[in-house]
Amino acid sequence: MKIRALKALVGDYGRLNEGDEIDLPKHIASQLLAYGYVELATEPEPTVRRKGKKNG
Protein backbone atom coordinates (compact mmCIF):
# COMPACT_ATOMS: atom_id res chain seq x y z
CA MET A 1 0.00 0.00 0.00
CA LYS A 2 1.59 3.28 -1.08
CA ILE A 3 1.49 6.01 1.56
CA ARG A 4 2.80 9.57 2.04
CA ALA A 5 4.15 10.65 5.45
CA LEU A 6 2.41 13.66 6.99
CA LYS A 7 5.17 14.05 9.58
CA ALA A 8 8.61 12.60 10.29
CA LEU A 9 8.37 8.97 11.43
CA VAL A 10 10.75 6.22 12.49
CA GLY A 11 9.79 2.57 12.73
CA ASP A 12 10.45 -0.94 11.44
CA TYR A 13 10.03 0.47 7.93
CA GLY A 14 12.93 2.93 8.44
CA ARG A 15 12.90 6.71 8.66
CA LEU A 16 10.36 8.80 6.76
CA ASN A 17 10.42 12.56 6.44
CA GLU A 18 7.29 14.62 5.87
CA GLY A 19 6.20 14.15 2.25
CA ASP A 20 8.15 10.93 1.67
CA GLU A 21 6.28 8.23 -0.22
CA ILE A 22 6.84 4.54 0.40
CA ASP A 23 5.14 1.24 -0.35
CA LEU A 24 4.44 -0.62 2.91
CA PRO A 25 2.68 -3.87 3.76
CA LYS A 26 -1.05 -3.29 4.26
CA HIS A 27 -1.02 -4.17 7.99
CA ILE A 28 1.62 -1.50 8.74
CA ALA A 29 0.16 1.15 6.43
CA SER A 30 -3.32 0.63 7.89
CA GLN A 31 -2.06 1.30 11.43
CA LEU A 32 -0.25 4.47 10.36
CA LEU A 33 -3.37 5.63 8.50
CA ALA A 34 -5.54 4.99 11.56
CA TYR A 35 -3.29 7.20 13.70
CA GLY A 36 -3.27 9.95 11.05
CA TYR A 37 0.50 9.83 10.53
CA VAL A 38 0.21 9.15 6.80
CA GLU A 39 -2.19 9.46 3.89
CA LEU A 40 -2.69 7.26 0.87
CA ALA A 41 -0.49 8.27 -2.03
CA THR A 42 -2.35 8.34 -5.31
CA GLU A 43 -1.03 6.04 -7.97
CA PRO A 44 -0.30 7.63 -11.33
CA GLU A 45 -2.60 6.62 -14.17
CA PRO A 46 -1.21 3.65 -16.06
CA THR A 47 0.45 4.51 -19.36
CA VAL A 48 -1.50 3.30 -22.35
CA ARG A 49 0.70 1.26 -24.64
CA ARG A 50 -0.12 0.57 -28.23
CA LYS A 51 0.35 -2.84 -29.68
CA GLY A 52 2.71 -2.92 -32.61
CA LYS A 53 4.34 -5.44 -34.83
CA LYS A 54 7.34 -7.24 -33.41
CA ASN A 55 10.52 -6.91 -35.37
CA GLY A 56 12.37 -10.04 -36.27
Buried (B, 14 or more C-beta within 10 A) or exposed (E): BEBBBBEEBEEEBEEBEEEBEBEBEEEBBEEBBEEEBBEEBEEEEEEEEEEEEEEE
